Amino acid sequence: MVQPGSPPTGVTGGAAAPGSRSSGRDSVRRSRWVGIFLVLGAGAWFFVTKVLPSTPSSIVVMGVTHAKIDSSTQVELDYARSTECKDLTFEFVFYDKANHDVGDYVSDDHKYVSAGDSHHYVFYTFEAIPSSAVRFDSIANCHD
């Protein structure tokens, strides 16, 4: 017979004794914290790699860049503009070390340029570029 106020036989209850581990609850808590940290870490990774600008190389510089004389009959450059141009030509003005104009060349090539994209061009001249030329300015002319 069961006395009033006493637990039924075979049933134990109450909190765990002080100093003992409740491994079931602790592992659930640890799992939750690990999950929270993983979600926060994944969110931080996404923010840093996808939301923030990734590299400066994604920025397109408008105008002529990376202009160089490759040989006595060849020059190359990169060009970008903010608006489309269906008929683009270039004029080149060559300079010596003292910054004196030593010659010019107007390209016969007519190029298409899309807006906001960088395009790489290589030009060949019929006449030799002056041997004293060390640099050049490139003027883009849109004939639309």
KEVEX-37126 format. One record per residue (C-alpha): residue in three letters; z, x, y. Coordinates in nm, 3 decimals, always signed. Each point is the difference from the previous one (the first is absolute). Layout:
BEGIN
<rec residu="ALA" c3="Z" c1="X" c2="Y"/>
...
# end
This chain:
BEGIN
<rec residu="MET" c3="+0.000" c1="+0.000" c2="+0.000"/>
<rec residu="VAL" c3="-0.081" c1="+0.123" c2="+0.347"/>
<rec residu="GLN" c3="+0.266" c1="+0.013" c2="+0.264"/>
<rec residu="PRO" c3="-0.093" c1="-0.142" c2="+0.340"/>
<rec residu="GLY" c3="-0.100" c1="+0.279" c2="+0.243"/>
<rec residu="SER" c3="-0.077" c1="+0.253" c2="-0.274"/>
<rec residu="PRO" c3="-0.355" c1="+0.107" c2="-0.080"/>
<rec residu="PRO" c3="-0.156" c1="-0.134" c2="-0.315"/>
<rec residu="THR" c3="+0.005" c1="+0.233" c2="-0.297"/>
<rec residu="GLY" c3="-0.295" c1="+0.243" c2="-0.028"/>
<rec residu="VAL" c3="-0.086" c1="-0.027" c2="+0.368"/>
<rec residu="THR" c3="+0.066" c1="+0.290" c2="+0.231"/>
<rec residu="GLY" c3="-0.070" c1="-0.017" c2="+0.368"/>
<rec residu="GLY" c3="+0.084" c1="+0.138" c2="+0.337"/>
<rec residu="ALA" c3="-0.101" c1="+0.313" c2="+0.179"/>
<rec residu="ALA" c3="-0.044" c1="+0.334" c2="-0.165"/>
<rec residu="ALA" c3="+0.303" c1="+0.217" c2="-0.010"/>
<rec residu="PRO" c3="+0.035" c1="+0.244" c2="+0.291"/>
<rec residu="GLY" c3="-0.179" c1="+0.330" c2="-0.070"/>
<rec residu="SER" c3="-0.236" c1="-0.149" c2="-0.255"/>
<rec residu="ARG" c3="-0.372" c1="-0.031" c2="+0.071"/>
<rec residu="SER" c3="-0.192" c1="-0.320" c2="+0.015"/>
<rec residu="SER" c3="-0.328" c1="+0.162" c2="-0.104"/>
<rec residu="GLY" c3="-0.205" c1="-0.319" c2="+0.003"/>
<rec residu="ARG" c3="+0.068" c1="-0.081" c2="+0.365"/>
<rec residu="ASP" c3="-0.029" c1="+0.363" c2="+0.112"/>
<rec residu="SER" c3="-0.339" c1="+0.048" c2="-0.162"/>
<rec residu="VAL" c3="-0.129" c1="-0.319" c2="+0.163"/>
<rec residu="ARG" c3="+0.127" c1="+0.121" c2="+0.340"/>
<rec residu="ARG" c3="-0.156" c1="+0.343" c2="-0.054"/>
<rec residu="SER" c3="-0.328" c1="-0.160" c2="-0.102"/>
<rec residu="ARG" c3="-0.002" c1="-0.212" c2="+0.315"/>
<rec residu="TRP" c3="+0.065" c1="+0.305" c2="+0.222"/>
<rec residu="VAL" c3="-0.269" c1="+0.202" c2="-0.176"/>
<rec residu="GLY" c3="-0.241" c1="-0.291" c2="+0.045"/>
<rec residu="ILE" c3="+0.088" c1="-0.032" c2="+0.369"/>
<rec residu="PHE" c3="-0.051" c1="+0.374" c2="+0.057"/>
<rec residu="LEU" c3="-0.334" c1="-0.009" c2="-0.185"/>
<rec residu="VAL" c3="-0.122" c1="-0.292" c2="+0.211"/>
<rec residu="LEU" c3="+0.116" c1="+0.169" c2="+0.322"/>
<rec residu="GLY" c3="-0.163" c1="+0.328" c2="-0.107"/>
<rec residu="ALA" c3="-0.329" c1="-0.173" c2="-0.082"/>
<rec residu="GLY" c3="+0.010" c1="-0.182" c2="+0.334"/>
<rec residu="ALA" c3="+0.064" c1="+0.325" c2="+0.188"/>
<rec residu="TRP" c3="-0.285" c1="+0.172" c2="-0.189"/>
<rec residu="PHE" c3="-0.239" c1="-0.286" c2="+0.083"/>
<rec residu="PHE" c3="+0.101" c1="+0.004" c2="+0.367"/>
<rec residu="VAL" c3="-0.044" c1="+0.376" c2="+0.038"/>
<rec residu="THR" c3="-0.330" c1="+0.026" c2="-0.192"/>
<rec residu="LYS" c3="-0.173" c1="-0.327" c2="+0.089"/>
<rec residu="VAL" c3="+0.144" c1="-0.144" c2="+0.320"/>
<rec residu="LEU" c3="+0.041" c1="+0.317" c2="+0.207"/>
<rec residu="PRO" c3="-0.322" c1="+0.185" c2="+0.087"/>
<rec residu="SER" c3="-0.069" c1="+0.227" c2="-0.295"/>
<rec residu="THR" c3="-0.185" c1="+0.296" c2="+0.152"/>
<rec residu="PRO" c3="-0.158" c1="+0.102" c2="+0.325"/>
<rec residu="SER" c3="-0.329" c1="+0.038" c2="-0.186"/>
<rec residu="SER" c3="-0.035" c1="-0.378" c2="+0.004"/>
<rec residu="ILE" c3="-0.036" c1="+0.013" c2="+0.379"/>
<rec residu="VAL" c3="-0.363" c1="+0.024" c2="+0.114"/>
<rec residu="VAL" c3="-0.055" c1="+0.211" c2="+0.311"/>
<rec residu="MET" c3="-0.273" c1="-0.143" c2="+0.221"/>
<rec residu="GLY" c3="-0.276" c1="+0.229" c2="+0.123"/>
<rec residu="VAL" c3="-0.122" c1="+0.334" c2="-0.135"/>
<rec residu="THR" c3="+0.238" c1="+0.210" c2="-0.211"/>
<rec residu="HIS" c3="-0.031" c1="+0.303" c2="-0.231"/>
<rec residu="ALA" c3="-0.315" c1="+0.125" c2="+0.173"/>
<rec residu="LYS" c3="-0.114" c1="+0.339" c2="-0.125"/>
<rec residu="ILE" c3="-0.304" c1="+0.225" c2="-0.013"/>
<rec residu="ASP" c3="-0.081" c1="+0.068" c2="-0.367"/>
<rec residu="SER" c3="-0.303" c1="+0.224" c2="+0.041"/>
<rec residu="SER" c3="-0.278" c1="+0.087" c2="+0.244"/>
<rec residu="THR" c3="-0.166" c1="-0.336" c2="-0.075"/>
<rec residu="GLN" c3="+0.284" c1="-0.227" c2="-0.111"/>
<rec residu="VAL" c3="+0.296" c1="-0.177" c2="+0.165"/>
<rec residu="GLU" c3="+0.238" c1="-0.261" c2="-0.135"/>
<rec residu="LEU" c3="+0.250" c1="-0.245" c2="+0.144"/>
<rec residu="ASP" c3="+0.201" c1="-0.316" c2="-0.063"/>
<rec residu="TYR" c3="-0.051" c1="-0.299" c2="+0.227"/>
<rec residu="ALA" c3="+0.171" c1="-0.338" c2="+0.040"/>
<rec residu="ARG" c3="-0.027" c1="-0.274" c2="+0.259"/>
<rec residu="SER" c3="+0.176" c1="-0.328" c2="+0.065"/>
<rec residu="THR" c3="-0.321" c1="-0.208" c2="-0.001"/>
<rec residu="GLU" c3="-0.295" c1="-0.009" c2="-0.234"/>
<rec residu="CYS" c3="-0.318" c1="+0.186" c2="+0.097"/>
<rec residu="LYS" c3="-0.324" c1="-0.056" c2="-0.190"/>
<rec residu="ASP" c3="-0.199" c1="+0.276" c2="+0.171"/>
<rec residu="LEU" c3="+0.203" c1="+0.311" c2="+0.080"/>
<rec residu="THR" c3="-0.128" c1="+0.345" c2="+0.095"/>
<rec residu="PHE" c3="+0.182" c1="+0.315" c2="+0.107"/>
<rec residu="GLU" c3="-0.061" c1="+0.259" c2="+0.267"/>
<rec residu="PHE" c3="+0.151" c1="+0.345" c2="-0.053"/>
<rec residu="VAL" c3="+0.082" c1="+0.248" c2="+0.275"/>
<rec residu="PHE" c3="+0.080" c1="+0.352" c2="-0.122"/>
<rec residu="TYR" c3="+0.236" c1="+0.242" c2="+0.177"/>
<rec residu="ASP" c3="+0.072" c1="+0.373" c2="-0.028"/>
<rec residu="LYS" c3="+0.342" c1="+0.172" c2="+0.011"/>
<rec residu="ALA" c3="-0.004" c1="-0.003" c2="+0.382"/>
<rec residu="ASN" c3="-0.055" c1="-0.379" c2="-0.010"/>
<rec residu="HIS" c3="-0.357" c1="+0.024" c2="+0.135"/>
<rec residu="ASP" c3="-0.262" c1="-0.252" c2="-0.112"/>
<rec residu="VAL" c3="-0.237" c1="+0.194" c2="-0.229"/>
<rec residu="GLY" c3="-0.216" c1="-0.284" c2="-0.129"/>
<rec residu="ASP" c3="-0.026" c1="-0.360" c2="-0.102"/>
<rec residu="TYR" c3="-0.149" c1="-0.209" c2="-0.275"/>
<rec residu="VAL" c3="-0.066" c1="-0.373" c2="-0.032"/>
<rec residu="SER" c3="+0.002" c1="-0.139" c2="-0.352"/>
<rec residu="ASP" c3="-0.298" c1="-0.193" c2="-0.130"/>
<rec residu="ASP" c3="+0.217" c1="-0.171" c2="-0.260"/>
<rec residu="HIS" c3="+0.095" c1="-0.359" c2="+0.075"/>
<rec residu="LYS" c3="+0.325" c1="-0.095" c2="-0.169"/>
<rec residu="TYR" c3="+0.196" c1="-0.319" c2="-0.066"/>
<rec residu="VAL" c3="+0.373" c1="+0.005" c2="+0.081"/>
<rec residu="SER" c3="+0.241" c1="-0.273" c2="-0.107"/>
<rec residu="ALA" c3="+0.294" c1="-0.085" c2="+0.224"/>
<rec residu="GLY" c3="+0.328" c1="+0.178" c2="-0.065"/>
<rec residu="ASP" c3="-0.126" c1="+0.227" c2="-0.280"/>
<rec residu="SER" c3="-0.036" c1="+0.377" c2="+0.006"/>
<rec residu="HIS" c3="-0.347" c1="+0.126" c2="-0.098"/>
<rec residu="HIS" c3="-0.092" c1="+0.359" c2="-0.090"/>
<rec residu="TYR" c3="-0.335" c1="+0.132" c2="+0.123"/>
<rec residu="VAL" c3="-0.193" c1="+0.322" c2="-0.063"/>
<rec residu="PHE" c3="-0.289" c1="+0.082" c2="+0.234"/>
<rec residu="TYR" c3="-0.276" c1="+0.257" c2="-0.046"/>
<rec residu="THR" c3="-0.185" c1="+0.138" c2="+0.302"/>
<rec residu="PHE" c3="-0.367" c1="+0.105" c2="+0.000"/>
<rec residu="GLU" c3="+0.073" c1="+0.293" c2="+0.228"/>
<rec residu="ALA" c3="+0.282" c1="+0.245" c2="-0.051"/>
<rec residu="ILE" c3="+0.324" c1="-0.066" c2="+0.182"/>
<rec residu="PRO" c3="+0.059" c1="+0.285" c2="+0.251"/>
<rec residu="SER" c3="+0.184" c1="+0.282" c2="-0.178"/>
<rec residu="SER" c3="+0.248" c1="+0.024" c2="+0.289"/>
<rec residu="ALA" c3="+0.110" c1="-0.362" c2="-0.053"/>
<rec residu="VAL" c3="+0.359" c1="-0.030" c2="-0.122"/>
<rec residu="ARG" c3="+0.059" c1="-0.370" c2="+0.054"/>
<rec residu="PHE" c3="-0.177" c1="-0.319" c2="+0.106"/>
<rec residu="ASP" c3="+0.062" c1="-0.334" c2="+0.163"/>
<rec residu="SER" c3="-0.151" c1="-0.302" c2="-0.167"/>
<rec residu="ILE" c3="-0.097" c1="-0.305" c2="+0.203"/>
<rec residu="ALA" c3="-0.058" c1="-0.321" c2="-0.194"/>
<rec residu="ASN" c3="-0.265" c1="-0.239" c2="+0.137"/>
<rec residu="CYS" c3="-0.013" c1="-0.358" c2="-0.128"/>
<rec residu="HIS" c3="-0.345" c1="-0.158" c2="+0.050"/>
<rec residu="ASP" c3="+0.084" c1="-0.360" c2="-0.099"/>
# end
